[in-house]
Amino acid sequence: MSGRGARRLDRRGSAAVEFALLTPVIILMIAGVAEFGRIYVVFSAVNKIAAQYAISWADCSDSPAGTCSTEMSLYTPSYALGNIAPQIKASGLTLQMFQVTMGATSPTVVYAYPTGSSLSTAQTNLIKATFSNGQSAVLVTATYAHSLAFFPKSTTALLGGLLTPSYSAVQLKS
């Protein structure tokens, strides 16, 4: 063909090539925006859980002795988590909760959940920086293992640390 017919076929062919090249890029961009939105929601939910648990537990009166320990065990079931952050799965959440009394140089753990847990160096430093000698406090650390919805095998290695948000919240015990 020559003339107008050849130009029309040439344009249709170039539009098909452009579409074929741009479609995967646009799909990746949309999936990326959706995934980062999900990651933001998870970060926010984990922060909210840590803060709400710390506030709630700090208000617990330990009279009679052991009341706060019993209350700690009520915080962990999935229905309790569902009321605070329904968008995350209880199976992916790890909680560490401590009631401590600050000594002259270091905190002493009064209650710990899970039983037998000990404070990490970062948690100890957070308590030391926040509270003074003689104060009683609560520290809650929530860590969540987030799973990707789009292209998990190829993007998990790239996002690494973003997929396990961890927050610690401290509250003065009343």
N, C-alpha and C positions, 0 to 999 in steps of 0.2 A: 504494500500500500504506500501511497505517497500523499502528501498534502495534509488535509485536515484529519483524515482518518488515522494516520500514523501518530499524529500529536495526541489525539484523544486516547488511544491505547497506551501511549507512553505515560500520560498523566494517571490513568487508572492503575497502571503497574507501579508507579512511584508511590501512590497513596497506599497500596497494599503493602509495599515494603516498609514504609514509615509506620503503618499500623502494627505490622509484625515486630518491628524493632522497639516501639514505644510501649506496647501493651504490657510486657513483663515488667518494665521499669515502673509503670504506673501501679500495677498490682503490688509490687514490692513496697512502693511508697505508702499505699493505703494500708497494707498489712503492718508496716513499721509504725505508722501513726497509731493504729489501733492497739498494737502491742505496747508501745510506750504509754498509752493511756491506761492500759490494764496494770502496768508496772507502777504507775503513779497511784492508782487506787489501792494497790497492795501496800505501798509504802505508807500511805495515809492511814490505812486500816491497822497496820501493825503498830504505828505510833499511837493511835487511838486506844488500842487494846492495852498497851503498856501503861499509858497515862490513866485510863479508867480503872484498871486493876490496882495501881498504886494509890490512887485517891480513895477507892473503896476500902482497900485493906488498911490504909492509914487511919480510917475512922473506926476500925474494929476495936472494941474494948475487950481486953484479955481477962475479964472477970466473969466467971471463974477461970482459973488458969487452963489454957488449952483451947479456949474459945476461938482465938485467931487461927490456930492450927487447923481446927475443924473448918473454919470459914475458907481458908486457902484451898482446901480440897473441893469446895463448891465452885470455885472459879474455873476449874479446868474442863468440865464436861462441854460437849459441843453445843448444847442448848444455851449455855451461858455465853459462849463466844458468838453464837448466832444472834444474840440480842445486841451485841456491841458492833460487830463487823460481819454481817451475813455474807459478804462477798468473798470471804476466804474460807478455805477448808480447814477444819480442826485437825485433820491428819497432817497438815503441813506446818502447824504451829508448834513451836517449842517454847515453853515458859520456864523461867527461873524466877522465884520470888523469895525475897529475904526480908526478915525483920532484923534490924541490927541496932546495937547500942554503941555509940561512938565513944571509945576510950581516949586516953591522952594521945596515943600515937596511931591506934588502929581500931577498926570496927570489930565488934564481937557479934557473931551470928546468934540470934535468939531462936528464930524459926527459919527453916529452909524448905522450899519446895522445888524440885522433888527432894525427898528426904535424903540427907547425906550430901547434898550439893555444897560446894564451897565457892566463895567469891573469887572471881578472876582478878587479875592485876588491874584491868581497866575498871571493873566494878569497884574494887577497893579504892582506887584513886578518885573515882567519882564521888564516893561517899566522903572520903577525907577532904575533898575540895568543897563539899557542900555543907557538911555538918561539923559542929564543934563538940568538944568534950562533954559527955553526959547526955547528949541528945539521942533520942530514939527515932529511928527512921525506917522507911520501907523502900526497898529497891525491887523493881520488876523489870526483867529483861525479856522481851518477846522477839523471837526470830522466826521467820517464815520462809519456807522453801517454795518459791514460786515456779510454776511450770508455764512454758510458753505455749500459746495456742497456734501461732503461725510459724512454720519452718523451724521447729524446735531443734532438729539435729544440726542444722547449719548455723544457727544464731546463738545457741547456748554458749559455745566457746567464746564468741565475741562479747557477750554481755556479762559473763562470769559473775562478779560480785553484785551486780544489780539484781540478781535473781534470788538473793538471800538477805533481804533487809532485816536489820536488827536494831531495836531501839531499847534504851534503858530509861526508865522514869524513876525519879526519887521523890519521896514525899515525907515530910516531917510527921512523925507519929504523934497523934493527939492523945 
